[in-house]
Amino acid sequence: PYGVTFSPRTSFDATWKVQNIGSHAWEVGYLDLKYVSGQKMQTVADIFDVNTYVDKGGELTLIVDMKAPGTAGKYTASWVLSMEGNVLCTLPVDIEAVTP
């Protein structure tokens, strides 16, 4: 959820559920999930190929392994879902690292 809290250095999953409301299917090999700005919290990569076909009206769940920063504070990051260089939607990450 937006603004969730974690202890510093806690691992978590950023999870987004998106729906293809466009007029074309999302084809395997053309869809990317890409980090674009904000606090880097991802633990693996800045860009991922989405290897799932999504028909018009279909839904897709995207998950990225992350870790809260080591210092208490509020952090945000922006990711995008894009196809052939065209941004389909922006996917935010908003957390707060709180010292217990």
C-alpha positions in Angstrom: 0.0 0.0 0.0 1.0 3.6 -0.5 3.2 4.9 2.3 3.8 1.6 4.1 6.4 1.6 6.8 9.4 -0.7 7.3 12.3 -0.9 9.6 15.5 0.3 7.9 17.2 -2.4 5.7 14.0 -4.5 5.6 13.4 -6.5 2.4 10.0 -6.2 0.8 8.3 -6.7 -2.5 7.0 -3.8 -4.6 3.8 -5.2 -6.2 1.6 -3.6 -8.8 -1.5 -5.1 -10.5 -2.0 -3.5 -13.9 -4.8 -4.0 -16.5 -4.3 -3.7 -20.3 -7.0 -1.2 -21.2 -5.5 -0.5 -24.6 -6.6 -1.7 -28.0 -3.7 -4.2 -28.5 -2.4 -7.2 -26.6 0.9 -6.9 -24.7 3.2 -9.3 -26.6 6.0 -11.3 -25.0 9.4 -9.7 -25.8 8.1 -6.1 -26.2 7.0 -5.2 -22.6 9.5 -3.8 -20.1 9.3 -2.8 -16.4 11.9 0.0 -15.9 13.1 2.0 -12.9 13.2 5.7 -13.9 13.7 7.9 -10.9 13.8 8.3 -7.1 15.4 6.3 -4.4 16.9 3.1 -5.7 15.6 0.3 -3.5 15.6 -2.6 -6.0 17.9 -5.4 -5.2 18.3 -7.1 -8.6 18.0 -4.8 -11.6 16.8 -1.5 -13.0 14.9 -3.0 -16.0 13.0 -6.3 -16.5 11.6 -8.0 -19.6 8.0 -8.9 -18.9 7.6 -12.4 -20.3 3.9 -12.7 -20.0 1.3 -12.2 -22.8 -1.5 -10.0 -21.7 -4.6 -9.8 -23.9 -6.8 -6.7 -24.1 -8.7 -6.4 -20.8 -6.3 -8.8 -19.1 -4.4 -8.2 -15.9 -0.8 -8.7 -14.9 0.9 -8.6 -11.5 4.4 -7.2 -11.4 6.8 -7.8 -8.4 10.2 -6.4 -7.8 12.4 -7.4 -4.8 13.4 -4.3 -2.8 15.1 -3.3 0.4 14.3 -0.2 2.5 17.2 2.2 2.9 19.3 2.1 6.0 18.4 5.5 7.3 14.9 6.4 8.6 12.9 8.7 6.3 10.3 8.8 3.5 11.4 7.4 0.2 9.8 7.4 -3.3 10.7 5.8 -6.6 9.0 5.7 -10.0 8.9 2.8 -12.4 7.2 2.6 -15.8 5.7 -0.2 -17.8 6.6 0.4 -21.4 6.2 -1.3 -24.7 8.6 -0.5 -27.6 9.6 2.8 -25.9 6.1 4.0 -25.2 5.2 4.4 -21.5 1.9 2.6 -20.8 1.8 3.6 -17.1 3.8 4.9 -14.2 4.2 2.7 -11.1 5.1 4.5 -7.9 6.8 3.1 -4.8 6.3 5.2 -1.6 7.6 3.9 1.7 8.8 5.2 5.1 11.7 3.6 6.9 11.0 3.9 10.6 13.5 3.1 13.4 11.7 0.7 15.8 
